Amino acid sequence: MKHTIILIAMAFVMTLAACSDNKIIYRGDGDRPQTSYEATLIKYKNKSAKQVFYRNEAVKEFVYRSNTRPMLAQEMLIGAMGTNAISFYDTIFDFVQGKDVYTFSVKYDKAVVPDYRVLFRDMVRYGGMQCDTAVRPAYRLVVADTMLYQKAHINSSQFKGSNINRTKWVTENSWMYEDLEDEIDGMRPQRLASVVSALRYFWHLPVLVDPSMNAEEWLNVSEDFATKQLGFEEIQQELLTRFGMTLVPAGRDMVVLTVSEKK
């Protein structure tokens, strides 16, 4: 299954240098430069640290903005995959908000472009967290009414120059999405990936997406798609009337990985 790409067995030595209620330090010694580093988690909020993803720039060390440990792990997964890609992955990653705020820092043996999959994997294993695996029968999101589906789409050329860097986090339900900050001609554009993220992380439905659909497609949602708790039939009605889509049994199971603090 695809989730093994991220949570694979390690082929290098990981050592815990220190572990207490206020600090966790662990070190990896691997064959690749990205796996030779020391990570430190300290229980405090560093107001000056900002979230930065180094995807094309080699760095020797950096500090993440402060957050609870599950949310730090979530940000590392976003660094590896991107927010919208997580919504379309065939594994659900459910992050449970933690209690205490930590600052995470990493120091590499030499300057590298960070591998965020490695950082995510090691953070979950050695950062005082647990990852529980469940398997649930999945639904597949498909087009039920082609005319409504096409009508709901928005041509991205309509909002050229608008701010497309908004990230919304509903931490209570782990709903995450990246979309426009601006309202365009009375429309509220939202990517299809955001709708899927709402289904998975706001309503906790194990949803797969029809391969013909594109995560980057834009839809007019008129308001944020997930604003209240609904029953399954009500969700189906919202999907059909707004977007011409529906959920059908997928005929297969879906893996749900729940990341939380160790009890």
C-alpha positions as CSV (number, residue, x, y, z in Angstrom):
1,M,0.0,0.0,0.0
2,K,1.1,3.5,-0.7
3,H,1.5,4.5,3.0
4,T,4.6,2.3,3.2
5,I,6.4,4.9,1.1
6,I,6.4,7.2,4.1
7,L,6.4,4.9,7.1
8,I,9.0,2.4,5.9
9,A,11.4,0.4,8.0
10,M,14.6,2.3,8.6
11,A,17.9,1.2,7.1
12,F,20.0,3.4,9.4
13,V,20.7,3.8,13.1
14,M,18.6,6.2,15.2
15,T,19.6,7.0,18.7
16,L,17.8,8.9,21.5
17,A,20.3,11.3,23.0
18,A,17.9,12.8,25.6
19,C,14.3,12.4,26.6
20,S,12.4,14.3,29.3
21,D,9.1,16.0,29.9
22,N,10.6,19.2,28.4
23,K,13.1,18.0,25.8
24,I,13.5,15.2,23.3
25,I,16.7,14.8,21.2
26,Y,17.3,12.1,18.6
27,R,20.0,11.5,16.0
28,G,20.1,9.6,12.8
29,D,23.2,8.2,11.1
30,G,22.4,7.0,7.6
31,D,23.9,6.5,4.2
32,R,22.3,9.6,2.8
33,P,23.1,13.2,4.0
34,Q,19.4,13.8,4.6
35,T,19.4,11.0,7.2
36,S,22.4,12.2,9.1
37,Y,21.1,14.8,11.5
38,E,20.2,15.7,15.0
39,A,16.6,16.8,15.9
40,T,15.6,18.6,19.1
41,L,12.1,19.2,20.5
42,I,11.9,21.7,23.3
43,K,8.6,22.4,25.1
44,Y,8.3,26.2,24.6
45,K,6.9,28.6,22.0
46,N,9.5,30.3,19.9
47,K,7.8,33.4,18.6
48,S,10.5,34.2,16.1
49,A,10.5,30.8,14.3
50,K,8.6,30.7,11.0
51,Q,7.5,27.8,8.9
52,V,9.8,27.5,5.9
53,F,10.0,24.6,3.4
54,Y,13.4,24.2,1.8
55,R,12.6,22.2,-1.3
56,N,15.3,23.5,-3.6
57,E,17.8,25.1,-1.2
58,A,20.5,23.3,0.8
59,V,20.6,24.2,4.5
60,K,22.7,23.1,7.4
61,E,20.0,23.7,10.1
62,F,16.6,25.3,10.6
63,V,13.9,25.8,13.1
64,Y,10.1,25.2,12.6
65,R,7.5,27.5,14.0
66,S,6.2,26.2,17.3
67,N,3.2,23.9,17.5
68,T,2.0,20.7,19.2
69,R,3.9,17.6,18.1
70,P,1.2,16.1,15.9
71,M,0.7,19.4,14.1
72,L,4.5,19.6,13.6
73,A,4.5,16.2,12.1
74,Q,1.6,17.3,9.9
75,E,3.6,20.3,8.6
76,M,6.5,18.0,7.8
77,L,4.1,15.8,5.7
78,I,2.9,18.9,3.9
79,G,6.5,19.8,3.2
80,A,7.0,16.3,1.6
81,M,3.7,16.1,-0.3
82,G,1.9,19.5,-0.4
83,T,-1.4,20.2,1.2
84,N,-3.6,19.4,-1.8
85,A,-1.7,16.2,-2.6
86,I,-2.4,14.8,0.9
87,S,-6.2,15.1,0.2
88,F,-5.8,12.9,-2.9
89,Y,-3.4,10.3,-1.4
90,D,-4.9,6.9,-1.0
91,T,-4.1,6.9,2.7
92,I,-5.8,9.2,5.2
93,F,-3.5,10.9,7.7
94,D,-5.5,11.9,10.8
95,F,-3.5,14.2,13.1
96,V,-5.0,14.6,16.6
97,Q,-4.2,18.0,18.1
98,G,-1.8,17.7,21.1
99,K,-1.7,19.5,24.4
100,D,1.8,21.1,24.8
101,V,3.6,23.4,22.3
102,Y,7.1,22.5,21.2
103,T,9.7,24.1,19.0
104,F,11.4,21.7,16.6
105,S,14.9,22.3,15.2
106,V,17.2,20.1,13.1
107,K,21.0,20.2,12.4
108,Y,22.4,18.3,9.5
109,D,26.0,17.0,9.4
110,K,26.4,18.9,6.2
111,A,24.2,21.2,4.1
112,V,21.4,19.4,2.3
113,V,18.0,19.9,0.7
114,P,15.8,18.4,3.5
115,D,13.9,15.2,2.9
116,Y,10.6,15.9,4.7
117,R,9.5,12.3,4.4
118,V,12.5,11.3,6.6
119,L,11.7,14.2,9.1
120,F,8.0,13.1,9.2
121,R,8.8,9.4,9.7
122,D,11.4,10.0,12.5
123,M,9.3,12.7,14.2
124,V,6.4,10.2,14.5
125,R,8.6,7.4,15.7
126,Y,10.9,9.3,18.1
127,G,9.1,12.5,19.0
128,G,6.9,11.0,21.8
129,M,4.0,10.1,19.4
130,Q,2.2,7.1,18.2
131,C,0.7,6.1,14.9
132,D,-2.3,3.8,14.9
133,T,-3.4,2.1,11.8
134,A,-7.1,1.3,10.9
135,V,-8.7,-0.1,7.8
136,R,-12.1,1.0,6.7
137,P,-14.4,0.3,3.7
138,A,-13.9,3.3,1.4
139,Y,-16.2,5.5,-0.7
140,R,-15.2,6.8,-4.1
141,L,-16.1,10.4,-5.2
142,V,-17.5,10.4,-8.7
143,V,-19.4,12.6,-11.1
144,A,-23.1,12.0,-11.0
145,D,-24.5,14.9,-13.0
146,T,-22.1,16.1,-15.7
147,M,-23.9,19.4,-16.4
148,L,-23.9,20.4,-12.7
149,Y,-20.3,19.3,-12.4
150,Q,-19.2,21.5,-15.3
151,K,-21.3,24.4,-14.1
152,A,-19.6,24.3,-10.7
153,H,-16.2,24.7,-12.3
154,I,-14.4,28.1,-12.5
155,N,-11.7,29.0,-15.1
156,S,-8.6,29.9,-13.1
157,S,-7.9,32.7,-15.6
158,Q,-10.8,34.6,-14.0
159,F,-8.7,35.3,-10.9
160,K,-5.3,35.9,-12.4
161,G,-3.3,38.0,-9.9
162,S,-5.4,37.1,-6.9
163,N,-3.8,35.8,-3.7
164,I,-3.8,32.0,-4.0
165,N,-1.7,31.4,-0.8
166,R,-4.4,31.1,1.8
167,T,-4.0,28.1,4.1
168,K,-6.9,27.3,6.5
169,W,-6.5,25.0,9.4
170,V,-9.5,23.8,11.4
171,T,-7.4,22.2,14.1
172,E,-10.3,20.6,16.0
173,N,-11.1,18.5,13.0
174,S,-7.8,18.6,11.2
175,W,-9.4,20.0,8.0
176,M,-6.7,21.6,5.9
177,Y,-6.7,23.4,2.6
178,E,-4.9,26.0,0.5
179,D,-7.1,28.3,-1.6
180,L,-7.8,31.9,-2.7
181,E,-8.0,34.7,-0.1
182,D,-10.0,36.8,-2.5
183,E,-13.6,36.5,-3.5
184,I,-13.9,36.8,-7.3
185,D,-17.0,38.3,-8.9
186,G,-19.1,37.1,-6.0
187,M,-17.7,33.6,-6.2
188,R,-15.7,31.7,-3.5
189,P,-13.3,29.5,-5.5
190,Q,-12.1,26.4,-3.8
191,R,-10.0,23.6,-5.2
192,L,-11.5,20.1,-5.5
193,A,-8.7,18.9,-3.1
194,S,-10.2,21.1,-0.4
195,V,-13.6,19.5,-0.8
196,V,-12.0,16.1,-0.5
197,S,-10.1,17.3,2.5
198,A,-13.3,18.4,4.1
199,L,-14.9,15.0,3.5
200,R,-11.9,13.2,5.0
201,Y,-10.9,15.4,7.9
202,F,-14.0,17.4,8.9
203,W,-16.6,14.6,8.4
204,H,-14.1,11.7,8.8
205,L,-15.2,9.8,5.7
206,P,-12.8,7.4,4.0
207,V,-13.0,8.9,0.5
208,L,-11.0,8.0,-2.6
209,V,-11.2,10.1,-5.7
210,D,-12.0,9.0,-9.2
211,P,-8.7,9.0,-11.2
212,S,-10.3,11.2,-13.9
213,M,-10.5,14.1,-11.4
214,N,-7.8,16.7,-10.8
215,A,-6.9,17.9,-7.3
216,E,-6.2,21.4,-8.7
217,E,-9.6,21.9,-10.3
218,W,-11.4,25.0,-9.1
219,L,-15.1,25.0,-7.9
220,N,-17.4,27.7,-6.8
221,V,-18.4,26.8,-3.3
222,S,-20.2,30.1,-2.4
223,E,-19.0,29.5,1.2
224,D,-16.6,27.2,2.9
225,F,-17.8,23.7,2.1
226,A,-17.6,22.3,5.6
227,T,-19.3,24.7,8.1
228,K,-21.4,22.3,10.2
229,Q,-21.7,18.7,11.1
230,L,-23.9,16.8,8.7
231,G,-25.2,13.2,8.4
232,F,-24.1,11.1,5.5
233,E,-27.2,11.6,3.4
234,E,-27.0,15.4,4.0
235,I,-23.4,15.4,2.8
236,Q,-24.5,13.5,-0.3
237,Q,-27.2,16.1,-0.9
238,E,-24.6,18.9,-0.6
239,L,-22.2,17.2,-3.0
240,L,-24.9,16.6,-5.6
241,T,-26.7,19.9,-5.5
242,R,-23.5,22.0,-5.4
243,F,-21.1,20.1,-7.6
244,G,-22.9,17.2,-9.3
245,M,-20.8,14.7,-7.4
246,T,-21.7,11.8,-5.2
247,L,-20.1,9.1,-3.0
248,V,-20.4,5.4,-4.0
249,P,-18.9,2.3,-2.4
250,A,-15.3,1.9,-3.7
251,G,-15.3,-1.9,-3.3
252,R,-12.0,-1.7,-1.4
253,D,-10.6,-0.7,2.0
254,M,-8.7,2.4,2.9
255,V,-5.9,2.8,5.4
256,V,-6.3,5.5,8.1
257,L,-3.2,6.5,10.0
258,T,-4.0,8.4,13.2
259,V,-1.0,10.3,14.6
260,S,-1.3,11.5,18.2
261,E,0.8,12.0,21.4
262,K,1.7,8.9,23.3
263,K,-0.6,8.2,26.2
